[in-house]
Amino acid sequence: MERSTLRKLLAVTVTVAAVGAAVALRSGPSERPAAPPDASTSGHHTGQDPASAEAYWTPERLREARPAPMPMPGEDG
């Protein structure tokens, strides 16, 4: 390649990189998605007040609570 062609290509590459960096910096951390949770954890946001759950689970309800059946590997469901 000619020297002038290489310089033009380099100029375009540097310009594209600079524009990309400026856009990334401008978007800021608030627009970036949150990191995925660790594979060993899970979570769910319901928007409910935690105090309502505490009020629901009275000592009597806690005594009478039974575990929910858990699916086993290989079971259809």
LUMVOVO-267146 format. One record per atom (N, C-alpha, C): x, y, z; chain; residue number from 1; atom name. Coordinates in pm, 1 decimal. Layout:
N
+----------+----------+----------+-------+-------+------+
:       c1 :       c2 :       c3 : titor : torba : doro :
+----------+----------+----------+-------+-------+------+
:        X :        Y :        Z :     A :   NUM :   CA :
...
+----------+----------+----------+-------+-------+------+
! end
This chain:
77
+----------+----------+----------+-------+-------+------+
:       c1 :       c2 :       c3 : titor : torba : doro :
+----------+----------+----------+-------+-------+------+
:     83.4 :   -117.6 :      0.0 :     A :     1 :    N :
:      0.0 :      0.0 :      0.0 :     A :     1 :   CA :
:     88.1 :    124.3 :      0.0 :     A :     1 :    C :
:     31.0 :    227.7 :    -54.5 :     A :     2 :    N :
:    104.8 :    353.7 :    -54.5 :     A :     2 :   CA :
:    103.0 :    415.1 :     83.8 :     A :     2 :    C :
:    200.5 :    497.5 :    107.6 :     A :     3 :    N :
:    213.5 :    561.0 :    237.2 :     A :     3 :   CA :
:     92.9 :    650.8 :    268.4 :     A :     3 :    C :
:     41.7 :    725.4 :    167.7 :     A :     4 :    N :
:    -72.6 :    814.7 :    191.5 :     A :     4 :   CA :
:   -199.6 :    734.7 :    222.3 :     A :     4 :    C :
:   -214.7 :    617.5 :    162.6 :     A :     5 :    N :
:   -329.5 :    532.3 :    188.4 :     A :     5 :   CA :
:   -325.0 :    479.5 :    331.8 :     A :     5 :    C :
:   -206.3 :    441.1 :    378.0 :     A :     6 :    N :
:   -191.1 :    394.0 :    515.0 :     A :     6 :   CA :
:   -223.1 :    505.0 :    615.8 :     A :     6 :    C :
:   -180.2 :    627.2 :    585.0 :     A :     7 :    N :
:   -207.4 :    738.9 :    674.6 :     A :     7 :   CA :
:   -357.4 :    766.5 :    681.6 :     A :     7 :    C :
:   -425.9 :    759.9 :    568.1 :     A :     8 :    N :
:   -570.9 :    781.6 :    565.9 :     A :     8 :   CA :
:   -642.2 :    672.9 :    646.5 :     A :     8 :    C :
:   -600.0 :    550.3 :    627.6 :     A :     9 :    N :
:   -658.8 :    438.6 :    700.9 :     A :     9 :   CA :
:   -636.2 :    453.3 :    851.5 :     A :     9 :    C :
:   -516.7 :    494.1 :    889.5 :     A :    10 :    N :
:   -485.8 :    516.9 :   1029.2 :     A :    10 :   CA :
:   -570.3 :    631.1 :   1085.7 :     A :    10 :    C :
:   -588.4 :    736.1 :   1010.2 :     A :    11 :    N :
:   -667.7 :    850.3 :   1055.1 :     A :    11 :   CA :
:   -813.7 :    809.5 :   1076.4 :     A :    11 :    C :
:   -868.6 :    729.7 :    984.9 :     A :    12 :    N :
:  -1006.5 :    683.4 :    998.3 :     A :    12 :   CA :
:  -1019.4 :    592.9 :   1120.1 :     A :    12 :    C :
:   -924.3 :    503.9 :   1140.8 :     A :    13 :    N :
:   -927.3 :    412.0 :   1254.2 :     A :    13 :   CA :
:   -921.2 :    487.7 :   1386.1 :     A :    13 :    C :
:   -832.2 :    585.2 :   1396.0 :     A :    14 :    N :
:   -819.6 :    663.8 :   1518.4 :     A :    14 :   CA :
:   -947.3 :    743.8 :   1543.3 :     A :    14 :    C :
:  -1006.6 :    799.2 :   1438.5 :     A :    15 :    N :
:  -1129.6 :    877.0 :   1452.4 :     A :    15 :   CA :
:  -1243.6 :    789.2 :   1502.4 :     A :    15 :    C :
:  -1259.4 :    672.1 :   1444.2 :     A :    16 :    N :
:  -1365.6 :    580.1 :   1486.2 :     A :    16 :   CA :
:  -1345.2 :    538.2 :   1631.5 :     A :    16 :    C :
:  -1221.3 :    510.7 :   1670.6 :     A :    17 :    N :
:  -1193.6 :    472.3 :   1808.5 :     A :    17 :   CA :
:  -1224.1 :    586.7 :   1904.1 :     A :    17 :    C :
:  -1189.7 :    708.3 :   1867.4 :     A :    18 :    N :
:  -1215.4 :    824.1 :   1953.7 :     A :    18 :   CA :
:  -1364.8 :    849.5 :   1969.3 :     A :    18 :    C :
:  -1440.0 :    837.8 :   1860.8 :     A :    19 :    N :
:  -1585.4 :    857.9 :   1867.7 :     A :    19 :   CA :
:  -1648.6 :    748.5 :   1953.7 :     A :    19 :    C :
:  -1605.3 :    626.3 :   1936.7 :     A :    20 :    N :
:  -1658.2 :    516.2 :   2017.4 :     A :    20 :   CA :
:  -1629.7 :    536.2 :   2165.2 :     A :    20 :    C :
:  -1509.6 :    580.9 :   2199.3 :     A :    21 :    N :
:  -1474.8 :    605.4 :   2338.8 :     A :    21 :   CA :
:  -1557.8 :    720.2 :   2395.8 :     A :    21 :    C :
:  -1579.3 :    824.8 :   2317.2 :     A :    22 :    N :
:  -1658.7 :    938.5 :   2363.8 :     A :    22 :   CA :
:  -1803.1 :    897.0 :   2390.4 :     A :    22 :    C :
:  -1859.2 :    815.4 :   2303.7 :     A :    23 :    N :
:  -1996.2 :    768.4 :   2323.1 :     A :    23 :   CA :
:  -2005.0 :    680.8 :   2447.8 :     A :    23 :    C :
:  -1909.0 :    593.0 :   2467.3 :     A :    24 :    N :
:  -1909.0 :    504.7 :   2583.7 :     A :    24 :   CA :
:  -1896.0 :    584.2 :   2713.1 :     A :    24 :    C :
:  -1812.4 :    684.9 :   2713.8 :     A :    25 :    N :
:  -1795.4 :    766.8 :   2834.3 :     A :    25 :   CA :
:  -1917.1 :    852.9 :   2861.8 :     A :    25 :    C :
:  -1982.3 :    897.8 :   2757.3 :     A :    26 :    N :
:  -2098.4 :    984.2 :   2773.3 :     A :    26 :   CA :
:  -2219.7 :    909.8 :   2826.8 :     A :    26 :    C :
:  -2231.1 :    781.4 :   2793.1 :     A :    27 :    N :
:  -2347.6 :    705.5 :   2837.5 :     A :    27 :   CA :
:  -2347.7 :    688.3 :   2988.5 :     A :    27 :    C :
:  -2232.2 :    686.5 :   3050.5 :     A :    28 :    N :
:  -2222.7 :    681.4 :   3196.2 :     A :    28 :   CA :
:  -2260.2 :    546.9 :   3254.0 :     A :    28 :    C :
:  -2225.1 :    526.3 :   3380.5 :     A :    29 :    N :
:  -2251.4 :    397.1 :   3444.3 :     A :    29 :   CA :
:  -2398.7 :    369.4 :   3468.2 :     A :    29 :    C :
:  -2482.9 :    472.1 :   3477.6 :     A :    30 :    N :
:  -2624.2 :    448.5 :   3505.7 :     A :    30 :   CA :
:  -2697.0 :    384.3 :   3388.3 :     A :    30 :    C :
:  -2642.0 :    393.0 :   3270.7 :     A :    31 :    N :
:  -2707.9 :    334.6 :   3154.1 :     A :    31 :   CA :
:  -2653.4 :    197.1 :   3118.9 :     A :    31 :    C :
:  -2555.2 :    152.6 :   3191.1 :     A :    32 :    N :
:  -2499.1 :     20.3 :   3165.1 :     A :    32 :   CA :
:  -2581.1 :    -83.6 :   3240.6 :     A :    32 :    C :
:  -2601.2 :   -201.8 :   3183.1 :     A :    33 :    N :
:  -2678.1 :   -304.1 :   3253.9 :     A :    33 :   CA :
:  -2602.7 :   -352.0 :   3377.3 :     A :    33 :    C :
:  -2676.4 :   -394.0 :   3476.5 :     A :    34 :    N :
:  -2616.6 :   -446.3 :   3598.9 :     A :    34 :   CA :
:  -2545.6 :   -577.2 :   3569.3 :     A :    34 :    C :
:  -2445.2 :   -606.7 :   3646.7 :     A :    35 :    N :
:  -2374.0 :   -732.9 :   3630.9 :     A :    35 :   CA :
:  -2468.8 :   -847.1 :   3662.4 :     A :    35 :    C :
:  -2457.1 :   -957.7 :   3588.3 :     A :    36 :    N :
:  -2545.8 :  -1071.0 :   3616.9 :     A :    36 :   CA :
:  -2518.0 :  -1126.3 :   3756.3 :     A :    36 :    C :
:  -2620.6 :  -1176.9 :   3822.3 :     A :    37 :    N :
:  -2598.2 :  -1231.7 :   3956.4 :     A :    37 :   CA :
:  -2511.9 :  -1355.8 :   3950.6 :     A :    37 :    C :
:  -2449.1 :  -1384.6 :   4060.8 :     A :    38 :    N :
:  -2369.1 :  -1504.9 :   4073.6 :     A :    38 :   CA :
:  -2458.7 :  -1625.4 :   4045.4 :     A :    38 :    C :
:  -2404.3 :  -1727.9 :   3981.9 :     A :    39 :    N :
:  -2483.5 :  -1845.3 :   3943.6 :     A :    39 :   CA :
:  -2541.2 :  -1918.7 :   4064.2 :     A :    39 :    C :
:  -2483.1 :  -1898.2 :   4181.9 :     A :    40 :    N :
:  -2532.7 :  -1969.2 :   4299.7 :     A :    40 :   CA :
:  -2640.7 :  -1891.3 :   4373.3 :     A :    40 :    C :
:  -2678.2 :  -1774.5 :   4322.4 :     A :    41 :    N :
:  -2781.1 :  -1695.3 :   4389.1 :     A :    41 :   CA :
:  -2895.5 :  -1665.2 :   4293.5 :     A :    41 :    C :
:  -3007.2 :  -1630.2 :   4349.4 :     A :    42 :    N :
:  -3119.9 :  -1585.8 :   4268.9 :     A :    42 :   CA :
:  -3192.2 :  -1478.3 :   4346.7 :     A :    42 :    C :
:  -3272.3 :  -1401.4 :   4278.9 :     A :    43 :    N :
:  -3345.6 :  -1296.0 :   4345.9 :     A :    43 :   CA :
:  -3467.4 :  -1255.9 :   4266.5 :     A :    43 :    C :
:  -3559.5 :  -1191.1 :   4334.5 :     A :    44 :    N :
:  -3682.1 :  -1146.8 :   4270.3 :     A :    44 :   CA :
:  -3732.6 :  -1026.5 :   4346.7 :     A :    44 :    C :
:  -3757.4 :   -917.2 :   4277.8 :     A :    45 :    N :
:  -3809.1 :   -796.9 :   4342.3 :     A :    45 :   CA :
:  -3959.3 :   -790.7 :   4319.7 :     A :    45 :    C :
:  -4034.3 :   -785.4 :   4429.1 :     A :    46 :    N :
:  -4179.8 :   -784.4 :   4417.6 :     A :    46 :   CA :
:  -4238.8 :   -645.8 :   4434.1 :     A :    46 :    C :
:  -4163.9 :   -555.7 :   4496.1 :     A :    47 :    N :
:  -4216.7 :   -422.9 :   4521.6 :     A :    47 :   CA :
:  -4304.6 :   -417.7 :   4644.4 :     A :    47 :    C :
:  -4315.6 :   -529.0 :   4717.4 :     A :    48 :    N :
:  -4396.6 :   -533.1 :   4839.2 :     A :    48 :   CA :
:  -4312.5 :   -491.9 :   4959.0 :     A :    48 :    C :
:  -4379.3 :   -439.4 :   5057.7 :     A :    49 :    N :
:  -4313.9 :   -400.7 :   5181.4 :     A :    49 :   CA :
:  -4276.5 :   -526.2 :   5259.9 :     A :    49 :    C :
:  -4150.6 :   -541.8 :   5301.2 :     A :    50 :    N :
:  -4112.2 :   -659.8 :   5379.4 :     A :    50 :   CA :
:  -4192.9 :   -674.9 :   5508.6 :     A :    50 :    C :
:  -4239.9 :   -566.0 :   5563.1 :     A :    51 :    N :
:  -4317.7 :   -574.0 :   5687.0 :     A :    51 :   CA :
:  -4447.6 :   -650.1 :   5666.4 :     A :    51 :    C :
:  -4503.9 :   -644.7 :   5543.7 :     A :    52 :    N :
:  -4627.9 :   -719.4 :   5519.1 :     A :    52 :   CA :
:  -4603.6 :   -869.9 :   5524.8 :     A :    52 :    C :
:  -4487.1 :   -914.2 :   5480.6 :     A :    53 :    N :
:  -4454.5 :  -1056.9 :   5490.2 :     A :    53 :   CA :
:  -4434.0 :  -1097.1 :   5635.7 :     A :    53 :    C :
:  -4370.1 :  -1010.4 :   5712.6 :     A :    54 :    N :
:  -4350.9 :  -1039.9 :   5854.5 :     A :    54 :   CA :
:  -4484.3 :  -1048.0 :   5927.3 :     A :    54 :    C :
:  -4576.5 :   -961.4 :   5890.8 :     A :    55 :    N :
:  -4708.0 :   -963.4 :   5954.6 :     A :    55 :   CA :
:  -4786.5 :  -1088.3 :   5915.2 :     A :    55 :    C :
:  -4769.8 :  -1135.9 :   5793.4 :     A :    56 :    N :
:  -4841.3 :  -1254.2 :   5745.8 :     A :    56 :   CA :
:  -4795.8 :  -1380.1 :   5820.6 :     A :    56 :    C :
:  -4663.9 :  -1393.8 :   5838.9 :     A :    57 :    N :
:  -4611.4 :  -1516.7 :   5898.3 :     A :    57 :   CA :
:  -4617.9 :  -1509.5 :   6051.1 :     A :    57 :    C :
:  -4737.6 :  -1532.9 :   6099.9 :     A :    58 :    N :
:  -4761.7 :  -1536.5 :   6244.6 :     A :    58 :   CA :
:  -4699.8 :  -1663.9 :   6302.2 :     A :    58 :    C :
:  -4679.8 :  -1671.1 :   6433.4 :     A :    59 :    N :
:  -4625.5 :  -1794.1 :   6493.6 :     A :    59 :   CA :
:  -4709.5 :  -1916.9 :   6459.5 :     A :    59 :    C :
:  -4840.6 :  -1901.8 :   6453.6 :     A :    60 :    N :
:  -4926.5 :  -2015.5 :   6420.6 :     A :    60 :   CA :
:  -4901.9 :  -2061.2 :   6276.8 :     A :    60 :    C :
:  -4896.0 :  -1967.1 :   6184.6 :     A :    61 :    N :
:  -4869.7 :  -2004.3 :   6044.6 :     A :    61 :   CA :
:  -4733.0 :  -2069.6 :   6029.3 :     A :    61 :    C :
:  -4633.7 :  -2019.0 :   6099.5 :     A :    62 :    N :
:  -4500.2 :  -2079.0 :   6092.1 :     A :    62 :   CA :
:  -4501.6 :  -2223.0 :   6143.5 :     A :    62 :    C :
:  -4574.3 :  -2248.4 :   6251.9 :     A :    63 :    N :
:  -4582.8 :  -2385.4 :   6305.4 :     A :    63 :   CA :
:  -4650.6 :  -2479.2 :   6206.8 :     A :    63 :    C :
:  -4753.8 :  -2432.1 :   6137.7 :     A :    64 :    N :
:  -4832.1 :  -2517.8 :   6048.7 :     A :    64 :   CA :
:  -4778.3 :  -2523.5 :   5905.6 :     A :    64 :    C :
:  -4676.6 :  -2448.2 :   5876.3 :     A :    65 :    N :
:  -4621.7 :  -2445.5 :   5739.4 :     A :    65 :   CA :
:  -4559.0 :  -2580.4 :   5704.3 :     A :    65 :    C :
:  -4577.1 :  -2622.9 :   5582.3 :     A :    66 :    N :
:  -4519.4 :  -2747.8 :   5532.1 :     A :    66 :   CA :
:  -4433.8 :  -2715.6 :   5409.7 :     A :    66 :    C :
:  -4321.2 :  -2785.6 :   5393.0 :     A :    67 :    N :
:  -4235.1 :  -2759.9 :   5276.7 :     A :    67 :   CA :
:  -4309.1 :  -2789.5 :   5146.4 :     A :    67 :    C :
:  -4282.9 :  -2709.4 :   5046.5 :     A :    68 :    N :
:  -4339.3 :  -2733.6 :   4913.4 :     A :    68 :   CA :
:  -4262.8 :  -2848.2 :   4848.3 :     A :    68 :    C :
:  -4331.4 :  -2931.8 :   4771.4 :     A :    69 :    N :
:  -4260.2 :  -3040.5 :   4702.9 :     A :    69 :   CA :
:  -4162.9 :  -2984.0 :   4600.2 :     A :    69 :    C :
:  -4044.5 :  -3039.8 :   4597.8 :     A :    70 :    N :
:  -3941.8 :  -2994.4 :   4504.1 :     A :    70 :   CA :
:  -3929.3 :  -3095.3 :   4390.0 :     A :    70 :    C :
:  -3917.1 :  -3046.8 :   4266.2 :     A :    71 :    N :
:  -3900.4 :  -3138.1 :   4154.3 :     A :    71 :   CA :
:  -3765.9 :  -3209.6 :   4162.9 :     A :    71 :    C :
:  -3764.9 :  -3331.3 :   4118.4 :     A :    72 :    N :
:  -3643.0 :  -3411.3 :   4117.5 :     A :    72 :   CA :
:  -3592.5 :  -3422.2 :   3975.0 :     A :    72 :    C :
:  -3462.2 :  -3434.2 :   3955.1 :     A :    73 :    N :
:  -3408.5 :  -3449.7 :   3820.4 :     A :    73 :   CA :
:  -3470.3 :  -3570.8 :   3751.1 :     A :    73 :    C :
:  -3510.6 :  -3552.3 :   3628.3 :     A :    74 :    N :
:  -3568.4 :  -3660.0 :   3550.5 :     A :    74 :   CA :
:  -3718.7 :  -3668.8 :   3558.2 :     A :    74 :    C :
:  -3781.8 :  -3595.2 :   3650.4 :     A :    75 :    N :
:  -3927.5 :  -3597.8 :   3660.4 :     A :    75 :   CA :
:  -3987.2 :  -3506.6 :   3554.4 :     A :    75 :    C :
:  -4098.4 :  -3545.0 :   3498.6 :     A :    76 :    N :
:  -4170.5 :  -3458.6 :   3406.3 :     A :    76 :   CA :
:  -4249.8 :  -3359.0 :   3488.2 :     A :    76 :    C :
:  -4260.7 :  -3238.6 :   3435.2 :     A :    77 :    N :
:  -4335.8 :  -3148.6 :   3516.9 :     A :    77 :   CA :
:  -4362.6 :  -3021.3 :   3452.1 :     A :    77 :    C :
+----------+----------+----------+-------+-------+------+
! end
